[in-house]
């Protein structure tokens, strides 16, 4: 599933609005993931507090959203643009790539909640395709 020029324009436009709440979005999406998909907690067992909105969750939520921002800026070549992040997650963190899809789903939920007027069906489709492409790019080094 490739991103069309229109998808890319839609993503960049929507991201310009969403970026203003990036930390909040990241915190909420990661908090939801840890509650709804408790198996994802295994990657964060070194954190003292895994509760929604805790300091480590906020910090990593911000990190995740920095990665999303980087992906938006490299939208024309996600695979090469995110190679370093792919290597980090594959070789050092050893994150199961299925978790990228789980987090993507939670990001979509939070974006829809945070931006009810802006999260139109067109934006939903574009962001879903983008986050799927992002998850695939992050999975590149697992092959």
GITARA-V532054 format. One record per backbone hydrogen bond with DSSP energy under -1.0 kcal/mol. CO is the residue of the C=O (numbers start at 1). NH is the residue of the N-H. E is the energy in kcal/mol with one decimal. If there is no record, write none. Layout:
# GITARA-V532054
co->CO nh->NH e->E
co->CO nh->NH e->E
This chain:
# GITARA-V532054
co->4 nh->8 e->-2.5
co->5 nh->9 e->-2.2
co->6 nh->10 e->-2.5
co->7 nh->11 e->-2.8
co->8 nh->12 e->-2.6
co->9 nh->13 e->-2.4
co->10 nh->14 e->-2.7
co->11 nh->15 e->-3.1
co->12 nh->16 e->-1.6
co->14 nh->18 e->-2.6
co->15 nh->19 e->-3.1
co->17 nh->20 e->-1.1
co->18 nh->21 e->-2.3
co->19 nh->22 e->-1.3
co->21 nh->25 e->-2.7
co->22 nh->26 e->-2.9
co->23 nh->27 e->-2.4
co->24 nh->28 e->-2.4
co->25 nh->29 e->-2.9
co->26 nh->30 e->-2.4
co->27 nh->31 e->-2.5
co->28 nh->32 e->-2.6
co->29 nh->33 e->-2.3
co->30 nh->34 e->-2.3
co->31 nh->35 e->-1.5
co->32 nh->36 e->-3.3
co->33 nh->37 e->-2.4
co->37 nh->40 e->-2.5
co->38 nh->41 e->-1.8
co->39 nh->42 e->-1.1
co->40 nh->43 e->-1.3
co->41 nh->44 e->-1.9
co->44 nh->47 e->-2.1
co->51 nh->54 e->-2.3
co->54 nh->58 e->-2.9
co->55 nh->59 e->-2.5
co->56 nh->60 e->-2.5
co->57 nh->61 e->-2.5
co->58 nh->62 e->-2.0
co->59 nh->63 e->-1.8
co->60 nh->64 e->-3.0
co->61 nh->65 e->-2.2
co->62 nh->66 e->-1.7
co->63 nh->67 e->-1.8
co->64 nh->68 e->-2.0
co->65 nh->69 e->-2.5
co->66 nh->70 e->-2.2
co->67 nh->71 e->-2.2
co->68 nh->72 e->-2.4
co->69 nh->73 e->-2.0
co->70 nh->74 e->-1.1
co->72 nh->75 e->-1.2
co->74 nh->77 e->-2.0
co->77 nh->81 e->-2.6
co->78 nh->82 e->-2.1
co->80 nh->83 e->-1.1
co->82 nh->86 e->-2.5
co->83 nh->87 e->-2.6
co->84 nh->88 e->-2.3
co->85 nh->89 e->-2.4
co->86 nh->90 e->-2.3
co->87 nh->91 e->-2.9
co->88 nh->92 e->-1.3
co->88 nh->93 e->-2.8
co->89 nh->95 e->-2.3
co->96 nh->99 e->-2.3
co->97 nh->100 e->-1.2
co->98 nh->102 e->-1.4
co->99 nh->103 e->-2.6
co->100 nh->104 e->-2.2
co->101 nh->105 e->-2.3
co->102 nh->106 e->-2.0
co->103 nh->107 e->-2.4
co->104 nh->108 e->-2.3
co->105 nh->109 e->-2.1
co->106 nh->110 e->-2.3
co->107 nh->111 e->-2.8
co->108 nh->112 e->-2.3
co->109 nh->113 e->-1.9
co->110 nh->114 e->-3.1
co->111 nh->115 e->-2.1
co->115 nh->119 e->-2.5
co->118 nh->120 e->-2.2
co->120 nh->124 e->-3.0
co->121 nh->125 e->-2.6
co->122 nh->126 e->-2.2
co->123 nh->127 e->-3.1
co->124 nh->128 e->-2.6
co->125 nh->129 e->-2.5
co->126 nh->130 e->-2.5
co->127 nh->131 e->-3.0
co->128 nh->132 e->-2.0
co->129 nh->133 e->-2.4
co->130 nh->134 e->-2.6
co->131 nh->135 e->-2.4
co->132 nh->136 e->-2.2
co->133 nh->137 e->-2.4
co->134 nh->138 e->-2.4
co->135 nh->139 e->-1.2
co->137 nh->140 e->-1.1
co->139 nh->142 e->-2.0
co->140 nh->143 e->-1.2
